[in-house]
Each structure stands twice: as C-alpha cells, then as structure tokens.
Amino acid sequence: LLAQLAVDDAVVILSSETQIDTLLNLGNGIYGGVFIDFQEGQTYRLYVQSESLGVVTAETQVLAPVPFDDIEASLYFTGFDDTLAQITYSVLDPVEQNWYMLNVQEVRENEFEENLLNPRAFTRLISDRDFNGRPYAETVLAFPRDYSPGDTIAVSLGNISEAYYQFMELRIDNRFSFIEYLSEPVNYPSNVNGGRGFFNLYLPDVRTFVLE
C-alpha cells in the first residue's frame, strides 16, 4: 500500500539563507539522508518537483528548542493483558507562549522506514496557556502499543508553531479513521502550496530508554 501511495519521482530541495541541499530518495516516499544543521530563528524553504504531480512549495521557521528538565520511563502494568509505557517528565517553560509535541515510539534496530512511519507512535500535544513561564510536569501513559521488558523507546519533545499544533490536533482527532489516514479533509490547515499536509521543522530533545 505504501509503495502505491508514495511519490518516488520527485526532486526535493531544502534551503535557507545560508544552505541549500537536495535530499536523497530513500524509497517509499521518504526523502532525506542529508545532514542539515538547522538553526533556530531561520526560515527554511521546501521545493519539490515531481514529473507526475508537479511542483510543491512551502516554508517554515525553526523555533528555539525547549529541552526536558527531567524525564523517566518505565513499564506500566494495567492489570489486564496490555502493558503501557509510563513517561514522567518536566520542562522549564519560557515566558513566551509555546506549543509542545511529545512523541513516544518503539525503536527497532535496522528498521529505519518502520521507525519513521510508525502509525502506532503515541503523540501528545501540550499548550502552555495554563503554565506560561513556569515549570511544568506530568505523567502520561503511552498507548496503544503493548510494550514488553527490554523494548527500546524514543521519547521526544518539540517546541512547535501554533499552526502546526492545530494541524496535529486535527490529525490526532482523526487518526483512527482509515479514510482520514489516507486523505486529509479540506478543512485541515496547511502551509503547503500545490500539495497537502504541513511543512514543519523543529529541534526536538530526544531521549531513549530500555523499558524494565
């Protein structure tokens, strides 16, 4: 299914005021493989040209990262047949308004594409409207993955734009609809010209844990 949906004839260029890079086609619609030193505050432009689908353009600004202040991860036994990942973390929220995206997913060695495109990754969105400029801490249970002792997970926190927050909010609301997974409704916010979706870059703080 992925091979049928993926665009494999595109030239993908990412540029800023100081850099320009042509991304490599890694297969199954994934383009990357080029190390780009993203700088906070800079605007990056995406240019995609596909012989079959035409030209797509977009641009976004990289916001300043907000790292974890503290974080722990462990197995959480529900008492039934499933076992979840329990994440307890804290951040020191800057004074300006921020929107965060927390991701939790299993990471398997030598499964690059599966790690990138994992539809079972857990995503939580957080707005700092109730704790702006103050420390914030919470404990979340990552589902629906049934984790086991010895599993490796990656937990990432990104400081994202309000527009991307709103886009992801709709994606999460519709993530269990098969139709929405294949095609986005017309009311999705987008910053892409000539295509669908949302172009966003951020500098995540990523931590890995082996669940015990």
ZAMARGU-4260 file (C-alpha; in steps of 0.2 Angstrom, whole numbers, plus 5000, padded with zeros to 4 digits):
<rodrens>
0) 5000/5000/5000 | 5014/5012/5004 | 5023/5009/4988 | 5007/5013/4979 | 5004/5029/4988
5) 5022/5036/4989 | 5029/5048/4977 | 5046/5042/4970 | 5050/5053/4956 | 5052/5070/4965
10) 5067/5081/4967 | 5066/5088/4984 | 5077/5104/4989 | 5078/5112/5006 | 5086/5129/5008
15) 5089/5143/5020 | 5098/5160/5018 | 5115/5150/5021 | 5111/5132/5015 | 5104/5123/5000
20) 5103/5104/5000 | 5095/5091/4988 | 5088/5077/4998 | 5091/5059/4993 | 5077/5047/4988
25) 5077/5033/5002 | 5062/5024/4995 | 5044/5023/4999 | 5041/5042/4998 | 5055/5046/5011
30) 5067/5059/5006 | 5082/5063/5017 | 5099/5057/5021 | 5107/5074/5021 | 5114/5082/5037
35) 5107/5099/5039 | 5112/5110/5054 | 5095/5118/5057 | 5097/5135/5066 | 5084/5142/5077
40) 5076/5158/5071 | 5080/5154/5052 | 5067/5151/5039 | 5068/5136/5028 | 5060/5133/5011
45) 5055/5117/5003 | 5054/5115/4985 | 5048/5098/4977 | 5046/5095/4959 | 5038/5079/4953
50) 5036/5074/4935 | 5019/5065/4939 | 5012/5078/4951 | 5020/5095/4948 | 5028/5107/4960
55) 5025/5109/4978 | 5032/5123/4989 | 5032/5128/5007 | 5042/5137/5021 | 5043/5137/5040
60) 5053/5145/5054 | 5063/5134/5066 | 5058/5139/5084 | 5070/5138/5099 | 5071/5121/5107
65) 5064/5118/5124 | 5073/5103/5132 | 5067/5091/5145 | 5072/5097/5163 | 5069/5079/5169
70) 5062/5063/5162 | 5060/5045/5167 | 5051/5030/5158 | 5045/5013/5164 | 5033/4999/5161
75) 5015/5002/5167 | 5005/4986/5170 | 4987/4989/5168 | 4981/4973/5177 | 4974/4967/5160
80) 4983/4960/5145 | 4991/4976/5139 | 5007/4984/5146 | 5010/5003/5143 | 5025/5014/5144
85) 5024/5027/5158 | 5033/5043/5155 | 5036/5056/5169 | 5044/5072/5163 | 5046/5091/5167
90) 5051/5106/5157 | 5055/5124/5162 | 5043/5134/5151 | 5049/5150/5143 | 5039/5166/5146
95) 5033/5167/5128 | 5018/5157/5123 | 5023/5139/5117 | 5015/5124/5110 | 5023/5107/5113
100) 5023/5090/5104 | 5028/5074/5114 | 5031/5058/5105 | 5034/5041/5111 | 5038/5026/5100
105) 5047/5010/5099 | 5063/5010/5090 | 5070/4994/5082 | 5087/4991/5075 | 5089/4991/5056
110) 5071/4996/5053 | 5073/5014/5048 | 5057/5016/5037 | 5046/5007/5051 | 5053/5019/5064
115) 5049/5034/5054 | 5032/5029/5048 | 5026/5020/5063 | 5007/5023/5064 | 5006/5017/5082
120) 5018/5031/5089 | 5010/5040/5103 | 5008/5059/5102 | 5003/5071/5115 | 5000/5090/5112
125) 5003/5102/5126 | 4999/5121/5126 | 5007/5132/5140 | 4992/5143/5142 | 4989/5137/5160
130) 5008/5137/5165 | 5016/5150/5154 | 5033/5154/5161 | 5033/5141/5175 | 5039/5124/5177
135) 5028/5110/5171 | 5027/5092/5175 | 5016/5077/5171 | 5015/5058/5169 | 5007/5051/5153
140) 5004/5033/5148 | 5009/5029/5130 | 4996/5018/5121 | 4991/5008/5111 | 5007/4999/5110
145) 5009/4983/5121 | 5026/4985/5127 | 5037/4972/5135 | 5053/4972/5146 | 5068/4975/5135
150) 5059/4986/5122 | 5068/5002/5117 | 5058/5018/5116 | 5062/5035/5110 | 5054/5050/5119
155) 5055/5067/5110 | 5049/5084/5115 | 5047/5098/5101 | 5043/5116/5103 | 5031/5118/5088
160) 5022/5133/5080 | 5003/5136/5084 | 4998/5132/5066 | 5007/5115/5066 | 4999/5112/5084
165) 4982/5115/5076 | 4986/5104/5061 | 4992/5089/5073 | 4977/5092/5084 | 4965/5088/5069
170) 4976/5073/5064 | 4976/5065/5081 | 4957/5068/5082 | 4955/5058/5066 | 4970/5046/5067
175) 4959/5030/5070 | 4948/5034/5054 | 4955/5024/5039 | 4948/5036/5027 | 4957/5051/5036
180) 4973/5041/5037 | 4974/5040/5018 | 4967/5058/5013 | 4965/5074/5023 | 4949/5083/5023
185) 4948/5100/5015 | 4947/5109/5032 | 4965/5104/5038 | 4976/5120/5040 | 4991/5119/5028
190) 5006/5130/5024 | 5009/5120/5008 | 5007/5127/4990 | 5002/5114/4977 | 5000/5100/4989
195) 4993/5094/5006 | 4999/5092/5023 | 5010/5103/5033 | 5029/5108/5032 | 5037/5110/5049
200) 5054/5109/5056 | 5059/5109/5075 | 5073/5104/5086 | 5067/5090/5097 | 5075/5084/5113
205) 5076/5065/5111 | 5079/5053/5125 | 5080/5034/5123 | 5075/5021/5136 | 5076/5002/5138
210) 5060/4998/5147 | 5062/4987/5163
</rodrens>
